[in-house]
């Protein structure tokens, strides 16, 4: 029998070496795969890890790619710390984009100083509203929040598809399922540095994502509500004995994660797309789950984890364009990378204990007798 025993003390050297070993194993396995398929292993690895950050504007684009992942993962951490499993951040992102899009399309005459804050508030409301459904069903009927939040993702995808093909479709879109383009006041502006100009697609939403991660860390580590979240996740009976309400914590953490996903939807559309369309996310809500656990449910580490996952995504695109590598191959390599990193974290927190099964032990006793 194989058991995972939690480590009482995790050495600093083990914490540092675990991700290094995971990346080294990934590079070795990836090189074998690329060589087997007829690609130059060194060139393929260069396209994955170096080419996407070889220029300053590409580094800026890396932060842009990581932006929605950082925002969503910062919210999901609250749920997972409380042992509430929100798997529907993708749907909450979509609802945030729809609600903020309503503001942008209905009130195009608003000035930018009023438009952007209202869109943010609408995005928060949309994502939070969608997250309240599994919260209500869990606290009222004890339903499984994993299934409810996941199924609501597909409902949200069908909802935005119907909206952009029906009531909100632009008459001048030549039949394509697109809304009107947002006015300039509804677009998040790019960052312009004095004497340098624009750095790629870097926009102010990236700054907001970094600030949000810092705020999430402060709330979890320095405020009473964060203490409630951690206690209810680690020892629910002790939390109830201390007077903490499981219902309140469930609504709170799902509301926070839904609001964060809604903000990510607003930022993604306003900064990068400029209009609503059937596909506004490339699986950010699901990928952010990996980011949250890769960061060990630490909001500050979410920034680094988001950049690592974004680098894998951009590296896959670079390999496809430069080497003509099929998307399936790049997807396999990204999957290996993420699997190794998460497996490394598992071995970092637990040590493996192998014990003989009861039947084997009984047989050995019989043999001895």
N, C-alpha and C positions, 0 to 999 in steps of 0.2 A: 504494500500500500504506500502511495506517495502522498505526503501531507506538506502543506505550506505553513510553516510556523513563523508568526510575526517576530521580527528582530526587536529586542528591547533597546539596543543602542545601535545606531547606524553610523559607522565610521565615516569621517569626512572623506578619506581616501576612496572608499567604496562609492560614495555619492558622486565624486568627481570622475572616477574611472568608468562607472557604468555607462553613461552616454557615449564616452569615447570608444569603449569596446563595442557598443551597439552600432555606432557609425562605421567602425572598422570592419565588423562582420558584414554590414550592408554593402560596403565598397567591394569586399572580396566576392560575395555572392553575386552582386551586380556585374562585376567584371567578368565572371564566368558566364553569366546569362548573355551579356552583350557579345562576348567572343564566340559563344556557341551559335548565335544568330548571325554572325558575320559582320559585326560592327567593331570598330576600333575601341577597345575598352577604355583607354585613357581619354580619347576624344569624347566618348559618351559621358564619362564621369565629369569631364571638364564642362560639358554643356549643362549638366545637371547642377553642379555646385559652384562653378566659377563664372561662367558666362552671364548668368542672371545678375551678378553683382560686380561686373567688371567696369562699370562706369557709374558716375554719381547719379545720373538720372535713372539708371536701372535700380540703384539702391532705393531711390525714392519710390519707384514703382513697386518694389518689394514691400514697403510699408503700406502702400495703397492696397495691395493684394491682401496683406495681413489685417487691415483695418476692420472689416466686418467680423473676422475670426476673433480678434481681440475683444471687440464689443460683446459679441454673443457669449463667448466663453467666460467673460467676467461675470455675466449674469447667471450662467449655468452653474458656476461654482457654488453659489448660494444654495441651489437645489441639492446638489450632490453632497455638500457638507451636511445637509439636513436629512440625507437619505430619502429625498424626494426625487424621482427619476423622470425628469422632463426630457422627452426625446423629440418633442414637437417644435423646437426652435425654428425650424425651416418654415412651418406654417405661420408662426408668430411674426417672423420676418416679413412674410408676404402681407399679412394684415397690416403691419406697420407701414409698409410701402403703399398699400391701398388707401389707408386713412390719411397719410400725409399727402398722397397724390390728390385726394379729394380737395384738400385745402389749396394746393397749387393750381388745380384746374378750375376750381369754382371762384376763387378770388385772385385772378391774375393781376389786378390793379394794386395789390398791397405792396408797400415798399419793402425792401430787403430786410430792414431792421425788424419788421413785424412778421414777414412771411416765414423766414427760417425758424424763429422760435415757435410759431404756431404749427409749423410742419413737424417740428420735433415733438411738441406736446401731442399732436394728433398721432404720430407714430408710436409714442409711448402708450397712448390710450388704446390703439388698435392691437398692439402686441400684448398688452396686459389683459385686454378683454378676451382674447383668444386663449390666454393661459388660465383665466379664471374658470373656464369650463371644466378642465380636468380637476382643478382645485375644488370646485363646488361638488362635483360628482364623487371625488375621493372622500371629502369630509362628510358629505350627506349620505352617500350610499356605499361607501367603502369600495369603490371601483378602482381598477388598476390604472394609475396615471400614465404608465408606460404605453399601454394600448390606446387609451383615449387621446393622449397628446400626439401619438404617432398617426392615428387615423385622421385626426383633425388637420394634419399636414396636407393630406390628399384633398380634403374638403376645401382648404384654402387655395390650393393649386387650381382646382376646378372653378372656384369663385372668381379668381383674377382672370382666368381664361374666358369666362363668360362675360365679365365686365369689359374687357378690352375688345371682345368680338361683338359686343352688343351696345349697351347704353353709353359707354364712354369712347367708343371707337371714333377716331378722327375721320370725318367725311372725305378729307383730302389724302387719306393714307392709301388710296388705290386698292382698297379691299384687304389690305394687310391688317392684322389684329394689333393696332397701335393706337394709343391715345394721342392727343395733341402734345407737341413739345412743351415742356415747362418754359415759362418766361424766365428771363435772366435773374429776376429777383428770387426765384425759387431754386436756383442752382447754387450749390456750395462752391465757392470760388477756389481756385488753385492758389498755392502759396508762392509769392514772388519775393525772392531774396534780393536786397540791395546790391547792385553791382554784378549780380549773377543771373538774375531773371528767374524763370520757372525751372524747377527741377522735375522733369518728367511730368507725371500726372499728380504729383503730391498736392493734396488739398487739405483744408482746415479740418475735415472730418477725422484725419489721422491724429491731429492734435487732440481732438475730443476723445478719441479712442484711448489714447495714452492717459489722459486725465481721468477717464472713467475707470480704467484699471487701478489707478492710484486711489480713487474714491472707494472702489470695492474693497481694496486692501484695508483702508482706514476703517470702514464700517465693520468688516469681519474681525479685525484684530484690536480695535480700539473702542468699540461701542457695545452697549448692552445687547442690542438686537443681534449683533454678530455672535456674541457669547451664547445667546439663546439658540441660534442656528446650530452652533457647534455642539452644544450640550444635547439638544434634541436629536442630533444625528448620531452622536457617540453613545449616549445613555438616555434613551427616551423615558425610562422609569424615573431616573434621577431628575430629569427635567420636569416631569409632571409633579414630582414630590416638591420641587423648588417653586412650583406655581406657574411654570411656563405652559402656555396653551398650545397643544399640537395643531389645533385648527388654525389658530393665528399664524403659527410658523409656516404651515402649509400654504395658506393664502399669501403670506408675505414673500416667501422664496419663489413661488411660482409667478407672483406678480412682478418681482424684480427681474427674473429671467425673461419673462415675456416683454417687459418694458425695454430691456436691453436689446432683445432681438428686434423689437419694433424700431428702435433707434437705428440699428444696423440696416434695416430695410429702407428707412428714409434716407440714410447717408448713401447707400449703394445706388439708389435710383437718382437722387439729386446730384451726386458728385460724378457719377460715371455713365449713366444711361440717358437721363434727361427726359424720360417719358415712361409710362407704364406699358409693359408688353407681357406676353404669357410667361416668358422665362426671365426673371429678374435676379435669380440667384443661381449660382453654380454649386449647389449643395453646401453652402456655407453653414447652414443650421446643423447639418449632420457632422461636417468636418470639425466644427467648433467643439463637439463632444470629445473628439480625440485631443484637441488642443487643451481642453480643461484637464483631462487626466494626464496628459504629457507634462503639464505644469504642476502636477501633484496637488491640484485644487488650491493653488496659491495664486491670487490675482496678480501679484508682481511678476511671477514666473510666466504668466499668460503671455506677456509681451514677447519674451524670447521664444516660447513654444509656438506662438502664432507666426513669428518670422521664419522658424524652421519649416513649418508646414507650408507656408507661402513660398518658400524657396523651392521646396519639392514640386509644388504646382508649376511655378515659372520655369524650373529646370526641365520638367517634362515637356512643356510647350517649346522650349528652346531646342531640345533634342528632336522633337517632331519636325520642326521647321528646318533645322540645319542638316540633320542626318537622314531625314525622311523616315524616322523611326515610327512604327505604328503606335497608335494611342494605347493599344492593349499592353504593349511592352513597357511603355512609360508608366502605365497604371500599375503593372505588376511590381516595378521597381519602387514606386512610391509606397505601395502597400508593404513591401518588405522593410523599407526604412521605418515606417510608422510601427510595424509589428515589432521590430527589433528594439525600438526605443521604449515601447510600452512593456515589452517582455523584460527589458533591462530594469525598468522601474519596479516590476514585480519582484525580481530577484534582489533588488536593492532593499525592499521593504520586508521580504520574507526569505527564509532559508529553507531548502528542500530537505525533508526527512523521509527516508525510505525504510519502511518497516515491513516485515513479512506479514502476509494476510493471515487471518485466523485459521483458514483451512490448511495453509502451508505449515503454520506453527503446530497444528494438531497432528499433521502427518509426520512431522519431524519428531514429535513426542512419541508417536506410535512406533516409529522406527527405532528410537532409542530404547523403548521398552521391549 
